[in-house]
Amino acid sequence: MKKEWFVLHTLVGQENKAQKSIIARTKLEAMGDYIGECIIPTEKVTEKKNGKSRTITKKFFPGYVLCELALYDEAKGVDASGKKAIYERTWQFLRETPGVIGFIGGDRPMPLKQSEMDAILSTGKGGGKAEPPPRPKVLFNVDDTVKVIDGPFQGQVGQVSIVDPKGKLTVEVQIFSRKTPVDVEYWQVEKMSEEDIVASNPAV
């Protein structure tokens, strides 16, 4: 049977429960011909709190699980309603899985393209692929006011104009009375509170 990758919609917070149930029941009910791999794509993200860095595992798509399924019965073609025929065993199996709401794409979902799966697996954890190094957690947004605390522009206050998820920011600071964009790492700046902003600019 031909298996393809589909996106299952789950209750948020029950992704792991649904995945474990699918894996366990596939073995218990001898559904290996219909159900293949079941993964929750994740990535490792570093964040800094109270001066200490820690690495956490973050789900790419909260509320979703990727599952390799033999869903469509190509031998039958279409059913009485004119829709693509499905394997009832697969459909019933998933309906009985705790936490699973349904498919992304309705009752006749489109499978993911291989290029889409390759992109997902190469970005994070899943399917036995090597994991990338942890990336910094995004702590800043465009227009945030920050103070540079390290590097040649230390002490300067400016606004974030570009946020690079890989760990860099572009901040516009005043140099020679002109706004000048400078590139810094996340750890080289700190976000300023409203009180700090007012204190640094008495004219406000």
C-alpha positions in Angstrom: 0.0 0.0 0.0 1.2 3.5 -0.8 1.8 5.6 2.2 1.9 9.4 2.1 2.5 12.1 4.7 -0.6 13.9 6.1 -1.1 16.6 8.7 -3.3 15.6 11.6 -5.0 18.3 13.7 -4.9 17.6 17.4 -6.0 19.4 20.5 -3.2 21.8 21.6 -1.1 20.2 24.3 -2.2 16.6 23.3 0.2 16.2 20.4 2.5 13.8 22.3 -0.5 11.8 23.6 -1.9 11.4 20.1 1.5 10.4 18.7 2.1 7.8 21.4 -1.4 6.4 21.0 -0.9 6.0 17.2 2.5 4.3 17.6 1.2 1.9 20.3 -2.0 1.0 18.6 -0.4 0.5 15.2 1.6 -2.3 16.8 -1.2 -3.6 18.9 -3.8 -3.7 16.1 -1.3 -4.8 13.4 -1.9 -1.6 11.4 1.6 -1.4 10.0 0.3 -1.7 6.4 -1.8 1.4 6.8 0.1 3.5 9.4 3.8 4.4 9.0 5.9 6.9 10.9 4.3 9.5 13.2 6.3 12.5 14.2 6.1 15.9 15.9 8.6 18.2 14.3 10.6 20.1 17.0 13.6 22.3 17.3 16.0 23.2 20.1 15.8 26.9 21.1 18.1 28.7 23.5 16.7 31.4 25.8 18.3 33.6 28.4 16.7 34.2 31.8 18.3 35.9 34.8 21.6 35.8 33.1 21.6 32.1 32.5 21.0 30.4 29.2 18.9 27.2 28.8 17.9 25.1 25.9 14.3 24.1 25.4 12.5 21.9 22.9 9.9 23.8 20.9 7.2 22.4 18.6 7.2 23.8 15.1 3.5 23.4 14.7 1.6 23.3 18.0 -1.7 21.4 17.6 -0.4 19.2 14.7 1.2 15.8 14.1 2.6 14.5 10.9 1.7 10.9 10.0 2.6 8.6 7.2 -0.6 6.9 6.1 -2.1 4.7 3.4 -5.3 6.7 3.2 -6.5 6.5 -0.4 -7.6 3.3 -2.0 -6.3 3.8 -5.5 -7.7 0.4 -6.7 -11.2 1.7 -6.0 -10.6 5.1 -7.4 -13.7 7.0 -6.2 -16.6 6.2 -3.8 -20.3 6.5 -4.4 -20.2 10.2 -3.7 -17.6 10.8 -6.4 -14.8 11.5 -3.9 -11.5 9.7 -3.7 -12.0 6.3 -2.0 -10.3 5.9 1.3 -9.3 2.9 3.4 -12.0 2.7 6.1 -9.5 0.9 8.5 -7.2 4.0 8.4 -10.1 6.4 8.7 -11.6 4.6 11.7 -8.3 4.1 13.4 -7.6 7.8 13.4 -11.1 8.7 14.5 -10.6 6.5 17.6 -7.3 8.2 18.4 -7.5 10.3 21.6 -6.7 14.0 20.9 -7.0 13.8 17.1 -9.6 16.2 15.7 -9.2 15.5 12.0 -7.1 16.2 9.0 -5.8 19.5 7.8 -7.7 19.8 4.4 -11.0 18.2 5.4 -12.1 14.6 5.0 -10.2 14.3 1.7 -6.9 16.0 2.5 -4.0 16.5 0.1 -0.8 14.7 1.1 2.3 16.7 1.8 4.8 16.9 -1.1 8.1 15.2 -0.6 9.8 18.6 -0.9 7.7 19.9 1.9 8.6 17.0 4.2 12.2 17.3 3.3 12.1 21.0 4.3 10.4 20.2 7.6 12.8 17.3 8.5 15.9 19.2 7.6 14.9 22.2 9.8 14.2 20.3 13.0 14.0 16.9 14.6 12.0 14.1 12.9 12.4 10.9 11.0 15.9 10.2 12.3 17.4 13.4 10.7 20.3 15.1 12.4 19.3 18.0 14.5 20.7 21.4 13.8 22.4 23.3 16.6 20.1 25.2 19.0 19.1 28.7 17.8 18.4 31.6 20.0 14.8 32.2 21.1 13.4 35.3 19.5 13.1 37.9 22.3 12.8 41.0 20.2 10.4 42.7 17.9 10.7 45.4 15.3 10.4 48.9 16.9 11.5 47.6 20.3 13.7 50.2 22.1 17.0 48.6 23.2 20.3 49.6 24.8 23.6 48.2 23.5 25.5 46.7 26.4 28.5 45.2 24.6 30.7 46.0 21.6 31.8 49.3 19.9 28.3 50.9 20.2 28.0 50.1 23.9 25.8 52.6 25.7 23.8 53.6 22.6 20.0 53.5 22.6 18.1 52.7 19.5 15.1 51.0 17.8 15.1 47.5 16.3 14.5 47.7 12.6 15.3 44.1 11.6 15.0 40.8 13.6 17.0 37.8 12.3 15.7 34.6 13.9 19.3 33.3 13.8 20.3 35.6 16.6 21.1 39.0 15.0 19.4 42.4 15.1 19.7 45.6 13.1 19.3 48.5 15.5 19.1 52.2 14.4 21.2 54.3 16.7 22.1 58.0 16.7 25.7 58.5 15.4 26.8 62.0 14.6 23.2 63.1 15.0 22.1 60.7 12.3 20.2 57.4 12.5 22.6 54.7 11.6 21.8 51.0 11.3 24.2 48.7 13.2 24.2 44.9 13.4 24.4 43.3 16.8 23.9 39.9 18.4 20.9 39.3 20.7 23.1 39.1 23.8 24.7 42.5 23.0 21.5 44.4 23.7 18.8 44.5 26.4 15.2 45.6 25.9 14.4 48.8 27.7 11.3 49.3 29.8 9.0 52.4 29.4 10.6 53.9 32.6 14.1 53.4 31.2 13.1 55.0 27.9 11.7 58.1 29.7 14.7 58.3 32.0 17.1 58.2 29.0 15.2 61.0 27.3 14.1 63.7 29.7 12.4 65.6 26.9 9.8 62.9 26.6 
